[in-house]
Amino acid sequence: MDVRQLRYFVAIAEEGSLSAAAQRVNVAQPSLSQHVIALERELDVKLLERSPRGVSLTQSGEVLLSHARDVIDALDRAATAVRQSGTEPQGEVTFGLPSSIAMVLSVPLAETVRLELPKVRLRVIDAMSGFIKSWLEDQSIDLGMLYDLGSVRHLSHRQLMTEELHFFSAPDAWPFESRAGSAVTLAELAEAELVLPSPHHGLRIMIDRVLKSQGVALNVATEMDGLGQIKTLVARGSSYTILAPAAAIDFVERGELIMAPIVEPRLIRPVYLVRNPAKPVSRASQEVERICHDVIRDLVDRGIWQALEPSQSLSG
């Protein structure tokens, strides 16, 4: 069995006709039939059912088709990576970012990649962490950023920093007797009506985990997974929330929200850059990763992204 035979078999399966497949791969139909017969003899199974309407796959043929596509895709990706290895970085790089990170990182990252890597097409996907984890697993994306590794802890990951969550309020709706913007304890937050993401959201899972350990119950009046809607609701004075500063930097800069540190305890979460080592690493994705580190460092140094303890350790 060789790659050429697999390509021919995939063409037959997808076209449903030997004659159509022969035209697609530019091979005479009798020769194509001989390749299939050779495959069937080698594997000692019947792969195709022939009828006046064309050909269809047997159960064994369906199994081979799935594996053949995987083999061909892997070889095509390898060939592309090899061709690009000695040239200027080029091609598409797909990067999955949680909404709170995309808020502060996506625009400066896209601008810098466009300037430094003109032949690279960056595709940034703003999504919930659960989707990013799935896409990393099935190799749909090249890079992802996550707060909680959870089920993908086995993938290659680098801790970039830690973020400290803050309490957010409209400037004219501060709910405590203390000065607006001053530190509040987790216990004090129980007095405020909060809008938070639903329980399956990564941020909510982290908050609930800390609450359980501290024996504190918050008043979650509204659940909403849209970051923009949460900020708008709080800015209107209708509720309060808990977010990372980077997630609400736009509203804070416009004076629509004020934020306050949370103490006793502080709510801190790590930020990871994650890859699936099973997915071939292109030079373009390596360069995007390098630029990502540079952009993050600049954002942190300028106070745009409030973060702590950046780390360069790599594991996985």
Secondary structure as UniProt FT lines:
FT   HELIX           3..15
FT   HELIX           18..25
FT   HELIX           29..43
FT   STRAND          48..51
FT   TURN            52..53
FT   STRAND          54..57
FT   HELIX           59..85
FT   STRAND          91..97
FT   HELIX           99..116
FT   TURN            118..119
FT   STRAND          120..126
FT   HELIX           129..137
FT   TURN            138..139
FT   STRAND          143..146
FT   HELIX           150..152
FT   TURN            153..154
FT   STRAND          156..164
FT   STRAND          166..169
FT   TURN            171..172
FT   TURN            180..181
FT   STRAND          184..185
FT   HELIX           186..189
FT   TURN            190..191
FT   STRAND          193..196
FT   TURN            199..200
FT   HELIX           202..214
FT   STRAND          219..223
FT   HELIX           227..235
FT   TURN            236..237
FT   STRAND          240..243
FT   HELIX           245..248
FT   HELIX           249..253
FT   TURN            254..255
FT   STRAND          258..263
FT   STRAND          268..275
FT   TURN            277..278
FT   HELIX           283..301
FT   TURN            302..303
FT   STRAND          314..315
//
